[in-house]
Structure formats: structure tokens, C-alpha cells
Amino acid sequence: MGLTSSMFTGLTGMKTNEFRMDVVGNNIANVNTYAYKSSSVSFQNQFLHTFSFGSAPNGTMGGTNPLQVGTGSMIGSVNRNFAGGAPETTGNKSDLAIQGKGMFILKKPDGSEVYTRDGGFRFNSENYLLSADGFFLQGMVDGEMGNLCIPIGEMTMASPTSNATFSGDLNSQGDAAASRPVLDSQALFQDAAGTVAAVAGTALTSLYENETAVVKLFETGNVITLAEASKGGANLAQEEFIVGTTGSTLGDLAAWLEDVLGINTSADLPDWTAEVPPILNPGVTISAVDGSINIMGNIGLYNNLTLETGSITAGQGTGASAPGNTLPLRFTNTTVESTLGESIRTSFRAYDSLGNPLNINVTMVMQDKDDTGITWRFFAESSDDTDFDLVLGTGTVKFDPNGQYLEGDNLSIIMDRTDTGAATPQVVAFDFTGMDGYAMTVTSVMSILSQDGFKSGTLQDYSIGPDGYITGSFTNGLTQNLGQVVLGTFRNYEGLIADTGNVYLSGPNSGDCINRNPQELGAGTINPGALELSNVDLSREFINLIITSSGFTASSRVIQTSDQLLSELMMLTR
């Protein structure tokens, strides 16, 4: 040991303080860097020159302490402070700050992951969220980790209706159905003499009536029009039947009438032919007695059919019109409305898979009433059903003697969407569990409570919640989850390796990245519209600057003083 050693000791002090100056200077330089984490350096004494390890006390000696001289200082560690910085509001929805633990996960072009607390994200031309260096922000998309995208103005969505829920009260004071709507046309014949009753196979161009005189009713090309017809007080859509094109027999015309009038002939309906006396089941048939067209509707006041004089007309088509064929069919209504049964009708709008609106009518009719409760039957129909038949389905709903919903049967309907481009067939399940069947002072009330379909809409805006979920707002008024920002957590954040561009790499002592949803299992909260400031304490850094400068100067004085002593020593030889 000597003066030379003290010079090198002073040099180590200068080196360590120089290193500390680098750390302090870097902190100050990044005081305005978003999400920057300040660092601090700690020193250790360097190896020591030991002259004696000391001695233990004995009976005659009290013991001596070790005799050692240090050889200077060295860098002990550089510690990074991962305490959160204060959030700064920016008003930009794509700016994200983390309050608490966690790091944003970014994917580089080579597929590797890096991590950052800097949430200044921007969109590229494909609407992906990117960091300032163009790295993709990662999150959960459709149940898998991937690049987060918010396609404003590009994403369009629609969903078909698959469930419809109803609410209301069905009046138990009404009467159960005891009859059906019945309409009969004039007698029809298949011969020019007007003596042989027509049958289903009779050609319309060979159809006659014989009331005051034998009159031929149709010619090829006549357009038969159904207009001014009503069902339960609601007007039915106008429909046309072309003689010789759509069909040419009386049976074809009967089947057409059954479809356009929306008469449900399902096998699930009660068999009224077993009644005493027997009653025809619903449908349009040809009388075997006089060839007339017999229309038997469905039960319920809101299923009552009305065909006024002039409801069915025939105009001249491609062929010559026969005399008297402008009003070819005239129906007589023999219905007793009071026996049709208590009923109520409601309508709601559903949607197919392309978002096209579908108007569906639902009629509830009291079918049976006994000591076990009351059974109501629903009839569903729609003019948007593409198979021409209005009928969608029928089923029953039963209430117990206390007016509570008990059970239902066949609670779904099928819509045909052939040649519309939409998925077909479309099944819609009905839910009547929210309805009651009590005695009421007014008529039954019924309405649609909800249906799960929606029309098409384009993404027009978005928001990011504290839990990281990205919620898109569409022009159809609906919202949908577009993804979720996921945070990477580590057992030891100080073990991360800092890289350029405000990112970190996982290090040997950081542990593997553990993906967490925000606000779960210790992960922090997302603060949208804000950025995290650096956690540099400028006042402390200025103090460290002074202390470091003083340490550097003092170490240089050791070298200077040692040099002076060496000079004095050299002077002894003169």
C-alpha cells in the first residue's frame, strides 16, 4: 500500500460517480418521456487489503480487531423504479394508461413480444392499433390472442332473430272457441248445362255457375285478384292468380285461397271432425254436393275471415273475358262471431341473417277451459315468408287454475327465406313464460318484450373500458364487444431488460410473461383517454446531481493530494 494505491482509490470514486451521473442524467433527460421508469444506482466498496484478521480475547489480552484498508468503490446495482406515474388526460380514445401492475403486450414484425407502459397507440390504414414504432397491440379477439383491430366504418353486422319473448295478460273471463269462421261460395258446375257439380280437378276454364242463367266464369289468361279481404279486422295483402299459368283447376284455386288467407292446417290442431255433429277441419275444400268452395278458418275472433262482395274479381288477361266474370266468386259468411273464442293479436319485427326486417303476426286464442286451467293456442303468420303461404306455425300455452304459466307445446315457428340470400329456414323460438292468465275487466293485452335479432349496422364509434373491453357502437343502435386489451404481468418487473423505444424485454430474472385481463388477479386498470407520465422525481434528481458532483470532485481531490505527496517525496532526492 502507498500513495499510488490512494490515487487508484480516488479513481474508482470518480468512475462510480461518473456512472451515477450517467444514470441521473438519463432520468432528467426522460422526465417528459411517457411511462418512463426512473433508475437509481447503488455503490459497494471494492476488495480490501487485509493486514490482520484480528485476534480473539484470552486471559491476558483483550483481543484485536481486523486491520484492513479499502481500495475504493464499485457499482453495486442499478435499480429501476416501477412505481406508476401520474396519468395525463389527452382526450384521445386510443391513448391508454395503466393504473396498477401490468404492461401492454406488443408484437414485433419478427413475431416476438415486447412490453411497454407507453399507451400512445394509433391506427394504421387497416385500423389496427399500433405503438409509435409500428408494433401491434395484442389482446383477446374471438377467444384468442391476436392483433387488436377497430374497423370504424368498415365492419357491418346483422343477426337473425332466434328467440322472441312475450309479456301480457290473457283474459280468462272470455269464452273458449266453439266454432270456426265458415264461408261458402255459390254452387259451381263443370258442364255448360250447369247440372254436374264441379270437383277439385275441374279446369277453371270449364267452370260455370247456374243461379239465374248458366255463366262461364273464366278464360285462359284471366287474372283473379283477391282484394278487400280482412282477417280479424286487419286487411290482407292483395294477391293474384293467373288462370292457366299459376294453376288451372278448381283445386289449384282452393289451395291458393288457403295460402293467401293464412289458414293454418297443421296436424297439431285439434280434430274437429270428431265433434258431434262433426265440423270440417280448417282449410279450403270443394263441396261434393254442389261444387262450391268451402272456407273453414281457424278459431278465434282475430282469425275471423271476411270476404265482401267484390273481394274476388277476375280481369281480362291474354284471352277473351267471359261474360259476367268480373265478379266470378261470391261468398256467404255463416260465422257466429261470439263463438269464435277470446283472442288477442300482436305484431313484432324480426330480422333474418342479412338484417332484413320481417313482420310477424301472433294471434292468441282461448282453445280450452276446464278445471285444470286454460289452454291458449297461438297462430303465427307473416307475409314475408317466401314460400307464399302466410302460415309460420301454431302451438299451445297452458295456465294453471291460479293463472300462472304452466307449460307450452310446439313453441317455435319456421320462416322460409328461399332466394333472399339469407339463411333458410329460420327458426324462431317463442317464450311465453312472462305471461299470465287472470280474469280482467278489459280485454287481453299482449306485446313483444324482446327479440334477439337486429338489422345491419356499420361500426361508427368505440370505447375502451377499465376492464380493457373494446365496445363498438353501430349505426343500428346496438353495441358489440370487438376485443379486449390484455396486460402482461411479471413476478419481478425489475428483472425486465429495457430496450429502445420505451419497450422492455423479458429477462432471465423477470420470469415469464403471464397474460391477465385488466382488474383480475393483481393486474391494473385501463384508463382510456390518458397517458402515464414518467415517475422521475426531478427534485430528488437535482439533489443526486449535487451529491454526485461533490463525490466526483472529492475523489479527484484524493488523486490531486496523492500527486502532491508523491511530488514532495520526489523532492527529497534533490
Residue, then its C-alpha position, 0 to 999 in steps of 0.5 A: m500500500g502507498l500513495t499510488s494505491s490512494m490515487f487508484t482509490g480516488l479513481t474508482g470514486m470518480k468512475t462510480n460517480e461518473f456512472r451515477m451521473d450517467v444514470v441521473g442524467n438519463n432520468i432528467a433527460n426522460v422526465n417528459t418521456y411517457a411511462y418512463k421508469s426512473s433508475s437509481v444506482s447503488f455503490q459497494n466498496q471494492f476488495l480490501h487489503t487485509f493486514s490482520f484478521g484480528s485476534a480473539p480475547n484470552g486471559t491476558m489480552g483483550g483481543t484485536n480487531p481486523l486491520q484492513v484498508g479499502t481500495g475504493s468503490m464499485i457499482g453495486s446495482v442499478n435499480r429501476n423504479f416501477a412505481g406508476g406515474a401520474p396519468e395525463t388526460t389527452g382526450n384521445k380514445s386510443d391513448l391508454a394508461i395503466q393504473g396498477k401492475g401490468m404492461f401492454i403486450l406488443k408484437k414485433p414484425d419478427g413475431s416476438e413480444v415486447y412490453t411497454r407502459d407507453g399507451g400512445f397507440r394509433f391506427n394504421s390504414e387497416n385500423y389496427l392499433l399500433s405503438a409509435d414504432g409500428f408494433f401491434l397491440q395484442g389482446m383477446v379477439d374471438g377467444e384468442m390472442g391476436n392483433l387488436c383491430i377497430p374497423i370504424g366504418e368498415m365492419t357491418m353486422a346483422s343477426p337473425t332473430s332466434n328467440a322472441t319473448f312475450s309479456g301480457d295478460l290473457n283474459s280468462q273471463g272470455d269464452a273458449a272457441a266453439s266454432r270456426p269462421v265458415l264461408d261458402s261460395q255459390a254452387l259451381f258446375q263443370d258442364a255448360a248445362g250447369t247440372v254436374a257439380a264441379v270437383a277439385g280437378t275441374a279446369l277453371t276454364s270449364l267452370y260455370e255457375n247456374e243461379t239465374a242463367v248458366v255463366k262461364l266464369f273464366e278464360t285462359g289468361n284471366v287474372i283473379t285478384l283477391a282484394e278487400a279481404s280482412k282477417g280479424g279486422a286487419n286487411l290482407a295483402q292483395e294477391e293474384f292468380i293467373v288462370g292457366t299459368t299459376g294453376s288451372t283447376l278448381g283445386d289449384l284455386a282452393a289451395w291458393l285461397e288457403d295460402v293467401l288467407g293464412i289458414n293454418t292446417s297443421a296436424d297439431l290442431p285439434d280434430w274437429t271432425a270428431e265433434v258431434p255433429p262433426i265440423l270440417n277441419p280448417g282449410v279450403t275444400i270443394s263441396a261434393v254436393d254442389g261444387s262450391i268452395n268451402i272456407m273453414g278458418n281457424i278459431g278465434l275472433y282475430n282469425n275471423l275471415t271476411l270476404e265482401t262482395g267484390s273481394i274476388t274479381a277476375g280481369q281480362g288477361t291474354g284471352a277473351s273475358a267471359p261474360g259476367n266474370t268480373l265478379p266470378l266468386r261470391f261468398t256467404n259468411t255463416t260465422v257466429e262471431s261470439t263463438l269464435g273464442e277470446s283472442i288477442r293479436t300482436s305484431f313484432r319485427a324480426y330480422d333474418s341473417l342479412g338484417n332484413p326486417l320481417n313482420i310477424n303476426v301472433t294471434m292468441v286464442m282461448q282453445d280450452k277451459d276446464d278445471t285444470g286451467i286454460t289452454w291458449r293456442f297461438f297462430a303465427e303468420s307473416s307475409d314475408d315468408t317466401d314460400f307464399d303461404l302466410v302460415l309460420g306455425t301454431g302451438t299451445v300455452k297452458f295456465d294453471p287454475n291460479g293463472q300462472y304459466l304452466e307449460g307450452d307445446n310446439l313453441s317455435i315457428i319456421m320462416d322460409r327465406t328461399d332466394t333472399g340470400a339469407a339463411t333458410p329456414q329460420v327458426v324462431a323460438f317463442d317464450f311465453t313464460g312472462m305471461d299470465g292468465y287472470a280474469m280482467t275487466v278489459t280485454s287481453v293485452m299482449s306485446i313483444l318484450s324482446q327479440d334477439g335479432f337486429k338489422s345491419g349496422t356499420l361500426q361508427d364509434y368505440s370505447i375502451g373500458p377499465d376492464g380493457y373491453i373494446t365496445g363498438s357502437f353501430t349505426n343500428g343502435l346496438t353495441q358489440n364487444l370487438g376485443q379486449v386489451v390484455l396486460g402482461t404481468f411479471r413476478n419481478y418487473e425489475g428483472l425486465i431488460a429495457d430496450t429502445g423505444n420505451v419497450y422492455l424485454s423479458g429477462p432471465n430474472s423477470g420470469d415469464c410473461i403471464n397474460r391477465n385481463p385488466q382488474e383480475l388477479g393483481a393486474g391494473t386498470i385501463n384508463p382510456g383517454a390518458l397517458e402515464l407520465s414518467n415517475v422521475d422525481l426531478s427534485r430528488e434528481f437535482i439533489n443526486l446531481i449535487i451529491t454526485s458532483s461533490g463525490f466526483t470532485a472529492s475523489s479527484r481531490v484524493i488523486q490531486t493530494s496523492d500527486q502532491l505527496l508523491s511530488e514532495l517525496m520526489m523532492l527529497t532526492r534533490 
